[in-house]
Amino acid sequence: MPLPPMQIRFIDGIAVVGVGKHAAGEPLGPDGLIGCFREHPRVVIDLIGADTVSSEWLGHLIRAHQTVMGTGHQVRMCSPTGELRKVFDITRLARMQVVFPTLAEALESFHPPVE
């Protein structure tokens, strides 16, 4: 199974990578998630358009995450379907990545309130 289509757009300076055939934005560059994670310090992976993902895509995500560990870059995921959420729990990916129910919540997490 090939990698699902991924599109990139920016909201308040945060790179939002949409996954799935209905994702909004421009096609993600040839370096895929790894290049995106390296180039942008704050990234949200929006899974609202993805019903399933392949083990190849999960491996791609894990390699991308490992590439930026220790760089200070921050990655969030949002909007996984029930099935994807189960996959993330089984593979323990939810422990590696911060997962939010919605894109709005993932974006807000980059802007903690000032006390």
N, C-alpha and C positions, 0 to 999 in steps of 0.2 A: 504494500500500500504506500503510495507516495506521500510526502509531507503535505498537509492541508495548505490551501492558499493562506498567505499571511499578508496583511496590509498594515502600513504604519501611518499614523496621524499624530498631531500634537495638540494637547489641551493644557493650557497654562504652563507650557514649557516641559511637560511630561510626555514622553513617547508612549503612545498607546498602540500596541500591536494587536490587531484584530485577527482572530483565527477562524477560518471557515469561509464558505463560498459567498456569504453575504457581508463580509467584513468591509468597513469603510476605510478609505484612505488610499495611499499609493502603494504599489507592490513593494514588499520588503526587499532590500538589496541582496546581492549574491552571497553575502556572508551570513545571511539569515539572522537568527537570534543571537549568535555569538557576536557578530559585528554590531548589532543593535545594542547589546548589553555593554560592549566595550565603548561605544561611541556616546551613549546617553547615560547619564548618572542616575536617572529615575525612569523606570519602565513599568508599565502595566500591561500584562497579557490578558486581553479580553476574550474570554472563551464563549461568549454568548451565542456565537454562530456555529459552534462546533458540537456536534452530537457525540462523536467519538474521535479518538486520536489513536494513531498506531504506536506500537512499541518503538518504532524508529523515531517518531516525533518526540515521545517521552525521553528517549536517549538524547536527542538533539537538545531538548530543554535542560536536561541534567548537565550535559557538557557545557552549555552556555552558562548555566549557573556556576559551575565549577571554575570557569574561565574568569569570572569577575569576583569570586570570593576574595575578600581581603582588599578590594579596591575602594571600598566605601560606596560603590554603586548600590542602588536599592531596586529590587524587583518585587512586584506584587502580581498576583493573579486574581481574576474576578469572573463571576458569572458562570461557574461550571454547572453543567446539568447534573441531575441526580446520578446518572451513570458515570460521568467524568469524576464527580466527587468521590464515588466509590473507588474508582481506579486510583485517584490521588491518595486515598486512605490506605488502600491495599499496598501500593508501592511506597508508601511513606513520603511521597512527594509533598504532601501538605505540611510535613514537618520541615522541609527544606525551604519552602516558599510560603509567604504570607498570602492567604487566600481570603477574598472578600466576596460577599453575596452579590454586590453590584459594582459597576464601574464608578459611580459617584462615591461610594465608600472607599474604594481603593485610591481614588484621586485625593480624597480628603485626608487619608492617612499620611500623605506627604506634607500636610499642612497642620501640624498639631496646634491647638489653640495656645495663644500667648497668655500667660498668667500674670 
